[in-house]
Amino acid sequence: MNSPQRLRLAAIGCGSRTFIYFELAAKQPELYEIVAAADHNAARRAKARALSQNPAFREFTDDAAILAEPKLADVMIIGTQDAFHFAHASAAMRKGYDLLLEKPISTNLRDVLALEKLARDLGRKVQVCHVLRYTPFYRRVKDIVTSGVLGKIVTFEATEGVEPWHQGHSFVRGHWSVTEKATPMIIAKSCHDTDILSWLVDSPCVSLGSFGGIMHFRPEQAPAGAPARCTDGCPVGDMCLYNAHRYLGDRKNWLEIIYDRAKTATDAEIVDWLKTSPWGRCVYHCDNTAVDHQTLNMSFASGATGTFTMTAFSEGRDLAIFGTKARLLAGERVKRTAGCDIVIDDHATHTLQRITIDHEKDGWHGGGDAGLVRSLHAEFSKAQAEDMESSLQKSVESHLMGFAAEESRQTGRTMNLAEVRARLS
Ligand SMILES: NC(=O)c1ccc[n+]([C@@H]2O[C@H](COP(=O)([O-])OP(=O)(O)OC[C@H]3O[C@@H](n4cnc5c(N)ncnc54)[C@H](O)[C@@H]3O)[C@@H](O)[C@H]2O)c1
């Protein structure tokens, strides 16, 4: 594609992610043209059409229908749920499409490696939606690391606080709660983190060990007398952090992600919907298998080591990088205690440099969604697929780390990543 030409986008799956990308792309008509989308759900197709702002926009009922047409676009967005990524991404690549592929790449490592091989064999470009690489915050951290001001990275500590309500919504009641139907938590939520950490260390992870489990979201933790559904009259009621009736109040924005009529339905209709919806269940009485806490202990080819903790019971991401010349502290805790985003503490002078980031407001993920969409045109204009910032080739590393971590958590073994890759290649 020549760079002045508009990049034509189509999508398989019109859910919350595709809508975000369509909305952001439609704001840049000089770069993007949204030409088509497929979804079983007519209301979602209609929303995609409206977002496209394109009178010639074409709708299809599913992946097979859109892929039966001659190639319609330069890039196909794969915005279906995790379990469909492998089939939809493979078929779209075979049809000739380059891809914007939602993470996770797939639900198991064998398929991740098979997709990487297929893209290579067919010469397709695949950009994985590791949106954090496009946030002003992580770009600044990367620039600081690359500048050498920290010296060599020796150690790091990183935390991802999912936040209790978000854990309940997505990983206890929601799409990613049963890992056997979706993807293990350390991939579903934290492949962003393994991606960012290996990107910052700029060295392959060679081995890791992991621990974790479900400590809180289990029946033994339920308040006495809590029924299976919040709508059945819970004795704890409004005192419960996870009361599903909050979807009508301060958590209405979360309802919009899962219930298409969230903005137009009456309160009575929403309560009725909650009576049978997975999101109306008591968080202590679900079929969840996704962990609510997990730690990783990693060593890298450079000699660096680091730890990562995913927990439901914190909010936002935190990072400490310990270099030979200085340490860097960054993220939510720094923001709440020091009032800035990043602090650099120089070992020789003990001077503190405080950095505040101008965060992007558009989209979610701290500006990552907006940054990703803004850069898509330039990314797909690059000559080599692997030069793309979040290419499939680069993204395999984060998934290798995540799947190895899950195996370690389940078996109690320390994993050698070269062995894991060789076993499945
Ligand atoms: N990049 C990120 O940070 C990030 C954040 C959240 C979710 N995700 C990932 O994005 C993906 C999509 O998530 P979502 O919340 O938008 O999903 P969603 O469930 O809201 O939407 C998926 C859509 O796909 C449609 N669909 C299913 N089968 C189809 C088929 N055969 N053909 C056409 N359409 C079909 C469904 O009808 C649905 O509308 C998931 O894999 C999720 O893990 C990524």
The ligand as a Gaussian input file, in Angstrom:
#p B3LYP/6-31G(d) Opt

LIG

0 1
 N       -6.500000      -5.130000      23.414000
 C       -7.078000      -5.129000      24.590000
 O       -6.609000      -4.509000      25.519000
 C       -8.347000      -5.890000      24.799000
 C       -9.262000      -5.508000      25.800000
 C      -10.440000      -6.242000      25.943000
 C      -10.684000      -7.352000      25.134000
 N       -9.750000      -7.717000      24.196000
 C       -9.976000      -8.882000      23.318000
 O      -10.733000      -8.428000      22.198000
 C      -11.532000      -9.504000      21.693000
 C      -12.951000      -9.008000      21.494000
 O      -13.471000      -8.623000      22.748000
 P      -14.887000      -7.859000      22.834000
 O      -15.119000      -7.578000      24.270000
 O      -14.916000      -6.752000      21.838000
 O      -15.839000      -9.042000      22.339000
 P      -17.420000      -9.091000      22.227000
 O      -17.870000     -10.373000      22.791000
 O      -18.022000      -7.794000      22.709000
 O      -17.629000      -9.111000      20.623000
 C      -17.316000     -10.211000      19.834000
 C      -18.296000     -10.186000      18.656000
 O      -17.951000     -11.233000      17.741000
 C      -19.157000     -11.685000      17.153000
 N      -18.946000     -12.981000      16.506000
 C      -18.852000     -14.208000      17.093000
 N      -18.661000     -15.165000      16.153000
 C      -18.625000     -14.522000      14.958000
 C      -18.455000     -14.969000      13.609000
 N      -18.274000     -16.275000      13.325000
 N      -18.452000     -14.050000      12.614000
 C      -18.636000     -12.725000      12.896000
 N      -18.808000     -12.255000      14.163000
 C      -18.809000     -13.139000      15.172000
 C      -20.148000     -11.711000      18.311000
 O      -21.478000     -11.709000      17.853000
 C      -19.761000     -10.427000      19.058000
 O      -20.567000      -9.321000      18.662000
 C      -11.394000     -10.649000      22.690000
 O      -10.514000     -11.625000      22.192000
 C      -10.798000      -9.994000      23.920000
 O       -9.983000     -10.860000      24.697000
 C       -8.614000      -7.011000      24.015000

